[in-house]
């Protein structure tokens, strides 16, 4: 239905009407407060957010029939050996951009076995960095800085 509607408007008003894709983000962190905070912030930006509290849930959402568009991952998850989880993600879902959102000391160890799309260190204003990086990856901006209200 949505596809037919989009095509209808394209024929009548070429170049003016397109339906906006809703992007899905998977947030994986063992800390429920971090997950909830990131979910609230990303939902406010207009994203559909899925949450994972362990490695099993990360793989479930990554392999889902309707996969996520981007993964925000702190790989220090219960029930998952970091290197094995990252290798599985890289092997089976290389098309999903991965943002490692962790502490720098954890990143150094991880970077030897996995090359994430982006690394953002947890702390201070990392939420603003996350928003900019996600928007850039998902082509939501033209490369300009994101400002409130734009």
C-alpha positions in Angstrom: 0.0 0.0 0.0 2.7 2.5 1.0 4.7 1.6 -2.1 1.7 2.2 -4.4 0.9 5.5 -2.7 4.5 6.6 -3.1 4.5 5.8 -6.8 1.1 7.5 -7.2 2.5 10.8 -5.7 5.7 10.4 -7.7 3.7 10.4 -11.0 1.6 13.4 -10.1 4.4 15.4 -8.3 7.7 14.1 -9.5 10.5 14.7 -7.1 8.3 16.2 -4.3 6.8 13.3 -2.4 8.7 10.4 -1.0 7.8 8.3 2.1 10.5 8.6 4.8 12.1 5.3 5.9 12.0 4.7 9.6 15.4 3.6 10.7 15.9 0.9 13.3 18.7 1.0 15.9 19.7 -1.8 18.1 21.2 -0.7 21.4 23.2 -3.4 23.3 24.6 -2.6 26.7 24.6 -4.7 29.9 23.6 -1.6 32.0 19.9 -1.1 31.9 20.2 2.6 32.8 22.5 3.2 29.7 20.1 1.2 27.5 17.1 3.2 28.7 18.9 6.5 28.4 20.1 5.8 24.8 16.6 4.5 23.9 15.0 7.7 25.1 17.4 9.9 23.3 17.3 7.9 20.0 13.5 7.7 20.1 13.3 11.4 20.5 15.4 11.7 17.3 12.7 9.7 15.4 14.4 6.2 15.4 12.8 2.9 16.1 14.8 1.4 18.9 15.4 -2.2 19.9 17.2 -3.2 23.0 19.6 -6.1 23.8 21.0 -6.9 27.3 23.1 -9.8 26.3 24.9 -11.4 23.4 22.1 -13.8 22.6 19.7 -10.9 22.1 22.2 -9.0 19.9 22.5 -12.0 17.5 18.7 -12.5 17.6 18.1 -8.9 16.4 21.0 -8.9 14.0 19.8 -12.1 12.3 16.1 -11.1 12.4 14.1 -11.2 9.2 13.6 -7.4 9.5 17.2 -6.5 10.5 18.2 -3.3 12.2 19.9 -0.5 10.3 22.6 0.2 12.8 24.0 -1.3 16.0 25.3 0.6 19.1 27.3 -1.9 21.0 29.2 -2.1 24.2 30.6 -5.6 23.7 31.1 -6.3 27.4 27.8 -8.2 27.6 26.8 -11.1 29.8 26.7 -14.6 28.2 29.0 -13.5 25.3 32.7 -13.8 24.7 33.5 -10.4 23.1 35.7 -11.8 20.4 33.3 -14.5 19.4 30.3 -12.2 19.3 32.2 -9.6 17.2 33.4 -12.3 14.8 29.8 -13.6 14.3 28.5 -10.1 13.7 31.3 -9.4 11.2 30.8 -12.7 9.4 27.0 -12.9 9.2 25.9 -9.3 9.1 28.8 -7.2 7.6 26.2 -4.8 6.2 25.0 -3.6 9.6 27.2 -0.6 10.7 28.5 -1.1 14.2 29.2 1.8 16.6 31.3 0.6 19.5 30.2 2.6 22.5 32.6 1.6 25.2 35.6 2.7 27.3 38.9 3.4 25.5 40.7 0.6 27.4 38.1 -1.9 26.2 38.3 -0.6 22.6 42.1 -1.1 22.5 41.6 -4.8 23.2 38.7 -5.2 20.8 40.3 -3.3 17.9 42.8 -6.1 17.4 40.0 -8.5 16.4 37.2 -6.3 15.1 37.1 -3.2 12.9 33.9 -1.3 13.9 32.4 1.4 11.7 33.0 3.9 14.4 34.3 4.0 18.0 32.8 6.5 20.5 34.1 6.5 24.0 31.5 6.5 26.8 31.3 9.5 28.9 30.5 13.3 29.0 28.9 14.3 25.7 29.0 10.9 24.0 25.3 11.1 23.3 25.7 14.1 21.1 28.5 12.4 19.2 26.3 9.3 18.8 23.5 11.4 17.4 25.8 13.0 14.8 27.5 9.8 13.8 24.2 7.9 13.4 22.7 10.7 11.4 25.8 10.7 9.2 25.8 7.0 8.7 22.1 6.8 7.8 22.5 9.8 5.4 20.1 11.9 7.4 22.2 15.0 7.1 24.2 16.6 4.3 27.4 16.5 6.4 26.6 19.7 8.3 26.6 19.8 12.0 23.4 18.8 13.6 21.7 21.5 15.5 18.5 21.4 17.6 15.6 22.3 15.4 17.3 21.5 12.0 
